[in-house]
Amino acid sequence: MRSRLRFRPGGLACIVLAAGGSRRLGRPKQLVRYRQRALLLHALDAAAAVAPGRVVVVLGADALRLRALLRRHGAHAIPVSNCRWQHGLAGSLQAGLAAMPPATRAVLVMLTDQPAVTTNALCRLLDAWRRRPNVTAAARYACGIGVPAILPHAVWRQLRSLKGDTGARAILRESTQTTAVDMPEAEVDIDTTDDLTKLANLSPTLIVRRHSRLAGSLARRR
């Protein structure tokens, strides 16, 4: 891995984590197709829309196949290798951080297995972060606070201290100042073969509508 990569300067960059071995699924989830495209490409498209020219994708398991996919589709992302991907999520996150140019103000951390997270969802997160750019902004959904999340430079030291399979969520849960952004789209992730069945019927619009109806119902009860 190169310690520093040169790409378009800017305040916000994106790290797409795509190094995992997909052990529970039994095949690379990054290559699972949704709407005729691999999940990795969906994630990179959304990332490039909010951080054009400033996207890093961290590869580990099946790196050769994923690099070939990136070349074949001309994906606008810089691949970074995490040779220690078997040791967990922390190493991949730190590999992405190591590639950030000094001028980077914050990083948007994304996963490849949240196919309902679109550009629109990321724009809501970005708008919230811009109102308080020195504070972490993160998605809020059924599992609580998690990624996608925008992490300002002030918390990078904590990220670099993470070990094993601990990701950004550990820091998000400890923070008392995180700007939480409702993102029901992030509830959908792909880990098992059962999730593949759900993926076939996935409609991001339907997810948001259900969330809106639930929020309205709760509001009327108050």
Backbone torsions as a table, in degrees:
resi	resn	phi	psi	omega
1	MET	NA	133.5	175.9
2	ARG	-77.7	138.2	-173.1
3	SER	-69.3	-32.9	179.4
4	ARG	-136.5	134.5	178.1
5	LEU	-114.9	144.3	179.3
6	ARG	-97.6	120.7	170.2
7	PHE	-146.1	178.9	-172.0
8	ARG	-52.7	126.9	-178.6
9	PRO	-68.7	153.6	178.7
10	GLY	172.6	165.5	-176.0
11	GLY	-72.4	-33.9	-176.7
12	LEU	-118.1	131.1	173.6
13	ALA	-122.9	169.8	-177.3
14	CYS	-127.2	138.9	173.5
15	ILE	-116.2	116.8	175.5
16	VAL	-101.0	117.8	-177.1
17	LEU	-87.6	115.1	-175.4
18	ALA	-138.7	32.5	-173.4
19	ALA	-98.7	-10.0	-172.6
20	GLY	-66.9	158.4	-177.2
21	GLY	-91.3	-1.1	176.7
22	SER	52.7	46.3	-174.6
23	ARG	-61.4	-41.3	-177.7
24	ARG	-69.8	-32.7	-179.3
25	LEU	-80.2	-33.2	178.6
26	GLY	90.1	-0.4	175.1
27	ARG	-156.5	159.6	-173.8
28	PRO	-61.3	114.5	179.8
29	LYS	-66.5	-25.6	179.3
30	GLN	-60.1	-26.3	-177.1
31	LEU	-98.3	-3.7	176.8
32	VAL	-60.2	136.0	-175.2
33	ARG	-94.3	135.0	175.6
34	TYR	-135.4	122.1	-176.0
35	ARG	54.0	46.0	173.8
36	GLN	71.6	9.8	179.4
37	ARG	-135.6	152.0	178.4
38	ALA	-65.5	147.0	179.7
39	LEU	-57.2	-36.9	179.8
40	LEU	-59.9	-41.0	-179.0
41	LEU	-68.2	-35.9	175.8
42	HIS	-60.7	-45.5	-179.6
43	ALA	-63.4	-42.1	-178.7
44	LEU	-68.7	-35.1	176.3
45	ASP	-61.4	-46.3	-179.8
46	ALA	-64.6	-40.9	-179.9
47	ALA	-64.1	-44.7	-177.9
48	ALA	-65.1	-26.9	-179.7
49	ALA	-70.6	-30.3	-178.2
50	VAL	-103.2	-18.4	178.4
51	ALA	-136.6	61.8	-175.1
52	PRO	-59.4	130.3	179.4
53	GLY	76.3	7.7	-176.3
54	ARG	-137.3	46.1	-178.4
55	VAL	-116.6	127.4	174.6
56	VAL	-113.5	135.2	175.3
57	VAL	-117.3	125.5	-177.2
58	VAL	-93.9	122.0	-177.3
59	LEU	-112.8	152.2	178.0
60	GLY	-149.4	-89.6	175.6
61	ALA	-63.0	141.2	177.7
62	ASP	56.0	32.9	-175.5
63	ALA	-60.7	-38.4	-178.5
64	LEU	-63.0	-43.5	179.8
65	ARG	-66.7	-38.3	-178.2
66	LEU	-72.2	-37.4	175.8
67	ARG	-63.7	-38.7	177.6
68	ALA	-63.5	-39.0	177.0
69	LEU	-61.8	-44.2	-179.8
70	LEU	-62.7	-43.3	179.7
71	ARG	-65.8	-41.2	-175.7
72	ARG	-65.5	-33.8	-176.2
73	HIS	-104.0	4.4	177.8
74	GLY	59.1	37.9	-177.5
75	ALA	-62.0	137.2	-177.8
76	HIS	-88.4	71.5	-179.8
77	ALA	-151.3	150.9	178.5
78	ILE	-99.7	117.5	179.8
79	PRO	-77.1	137.8	177.0
80	VAL	-126.2	137.6	-177.5
81	SER	-95.8	137.5	169.8
82	ASN	-117.4	97.6	-177.1
83	CYS	-69.0	-14.8	-179.3
84	ARG	-108.0	33.9	-175.8
85	TRP	-60.9	-27.3	-179.5
86	GLN	-63.6	-20.8	-176.5
87	HIS	-82.3	-4.4	173.0
88	GLY	121.4	179.5	-172.0
89	LEU	-66.6	-33.5	-175.7
90	ALA	-57.1	-43.6	-178.2
91	GLY	-63.3	-36.2	179.2
92	SER	-69.0	-41.4	177.4
93	LEU	-61.6	-42.2	-179.7
94	GLN	-70.1	-32.3	175.5
95	ALA	-64.4	-39.5	176.8
96	GLY	-65.6	-42.7	178.6
97	LEU	-62.5	-38.5	-178.7
98	ALA	-63.3	-21.8	-179.1
99	ALA	-88.4	-5.2	-175.8
100	MET	-74.9	133.4	175.0
101	PRO	-64.6	154.8	-176.8
102	PRO	-57.0	-29.2	-175.7
103	ALA	-79.5	-3.5	-177.2
104	THR	-65.4	127.7	-176.3
105	ARG	-90.9	-32.5	-178.9
106	ALA	-160.7	160.0	177.0
107	VAL	-123.6	137.9	170.9
108	LEU	-92.3	119.2	-179.1
109	VAL	-100.9	126.4	-179.1
110	MET	-129.4	158.8	173.0
111	LEU	-110.4	164.9	179.2
112	THR	-91.3	-11.9	-171.8
113	ASP	-105.9	29.2	175.0
114	GLN	-119.8	72.5	-169.7
115	PRO	-65.3	-19.0	179.8
116	ALA	-82.7	-9.7	178.4
117	VAL	-77.9	105.5	-175.9
118	THR	-102.8	179.7	176.0
119	THR	-58.0	-40.1	-179.9
120	ASN	-60.4	-41.3	178.8
121	ALA	-64.3	-42.7	179.7
122	LEU	-67.0	-33.6	178.7
123	CYS	-65.2	-36.0	175.9
124	ARG	-62.3	-41.7	178.6
125	LEU	-64.9	-43.5	-179.1
126	LEU	-63.6	-42.0	178.8
127	ASP	-61.4	-40.9	179.2
128	ALA	-65.8	-40.9	179.4
129	TRP	-64.7	-39.5	-178.8
130	ARG	-62.7	-27.1	177.9
131	ARG	-72.5	-28.4	176.9
132	ARG	-138.8	74.4	-170.7
133	PRO	-67.7	-14.9	178.8
134	ASN	-92.1	2.3	-177.5
135	VAL	-118.9	143.1	177.7
136	THR	-63.2	139.8	173.6
137	ALA	-120.1	133.7	-174.9
138	ALA	-143.9	156.7	178.4
139	ALA	-71.4	142.3	174.7
140	ARG	-118.9	124.8	-179.7
141	TYR	-150.0	-163.1	-170.3
142	ALA	-56.8	-35.1	-177.9
143	CYS	-83.9	3.9	-179.2
144	GLY	104.5	-138.3	180.0
145	ILE	-96.5	134.9	179.6
146	GLY	-166.0	-162.5	179.1
147	VAL	-86.2	154.5	3.4
148	PRO	-61.1	146.7	179.5
149	ALA	-149.1	148.1	175.7
150	ILE	-108.1	121.3	-173.0
151	LEU	-114.0	111.3	180.0
152	PRO	-68.4	162.2	-175.5
153	HIS	-56.2	-28.5	-176.3
154	ALA	-61.6	-24.1	-178.1
155	VAL	-101.9	3.9	-177.0
156	TRP	-64.3	-32.2	179.0
157	ARG	-61.2	-38.8	177.0
158	GLN	-65.7	-39.4	179.3
159	LEU	-63.0	-38.1	-179.0
160	ARG	-70.7	-15.8	-179.8
161	SER	-92.1	-5.8	-179.5
162	LEU	-67.8	152.7	-179.7
163	LYS	-136.4	157.3	174.6
164	GLY	63.8	-137.9	-175.8
165	ASP	-94.4	27.0	178.7
166	THR	-92.4	125.0	-179.2
167	GLY	-109.0	-161.6	-175.7
168	ALA	-64.2	-23.7	-176.8
169	ARG	-58.9	-33.0	179.3
170	ALA	-60.4	-41.0	178.9
171	ILE	-73.3	-38.4	179.4
172	LEU	-61.5	-39.4	-178.4
173	ARG	-70.1	-29.5	-179.7
174	GLU	-80.3	-23.0	-175.8
175	SER	-74.1	141.5	177.4
176	THR	-102.7	-0.3	-175.5
177	GLN	-118.6	5.0	-176.8
178	THR	-60.1	134.0	172.6
179	THR	-83.1	111.3	-177.7
180	ALA	-90.5	133.0	-179.0
181	VAL	-121.6	119.6	179.4
182	ASP	-59.2	123.3	-178.4
183	MET	-143.9	77.8	-179.8
184	PRO	-60.7	-23.1	178.6
185	GLU	-58.1	-29.2	-175.9
186	ALA	-76.7	-7.7	178.9
187	GLU	-66.9	-28.8	-176.4
188	VAL	-83.1	117.8	173.0
189	ASP	-137.0	161.7	-173.0
190	ILE	-114.8	108.0	180.0
191	ASP	-125.6	-29.4	-174.0
192	THR	-130.5	172.6	177.7
193	THR	-65.4	-30.9	175.8
194	ASP	-62.1	-36.2	179.0
195	ASP	-65.0	-29.0	178.7
196	LEU	-66.2	-35.1	176.7
197	THR	-64.8	-41.9	178.1
198	LYS	-65.4	-35.6	-178.4
199	LEU	-62.0	-36.4	-178.5
200	ALA	-61.5	-27.5	-178.4
201	ASN	-107.8	14.7	-173.8
202	LEU	-71.9	132.0	174.1
203	SER	-133.8	104.3	179.4
204	PRO	-54.5	-35.8	179.9
205	THR	-63.9	-41.7	179.6
206	LEU	-64.0	-39.2	178.7
207	ILE	-59.4	-46.8	-178.6
208	VAL	-65.3	-40.1	-179.8
209	ARG	-63.6	-42.2	177.8
210	ARG	-61.4	-42.7	179.3
211	HIS	-62.7	-41.0	-179.3
212	SER	-65.0	-41.3	178.4
213	ARG	-64.1	-41.2	179.2
214	LEU	-64.4	-43.8	179.8
215	ALA	-62.9	-39.9	179.0
216	GLY	-66.0	-38.5	179.0
217	SER	-64.9	-42.1	178.9
218	LEU	-65.5	-37.6	-179.7
219	ALA	-64.0	-37.6	-179.1
220	ARG	-69.6	-26.7	-179.1
221	ARG	-76.4	-20.8	-175.2
222	ARG	-76.4	NA	NA
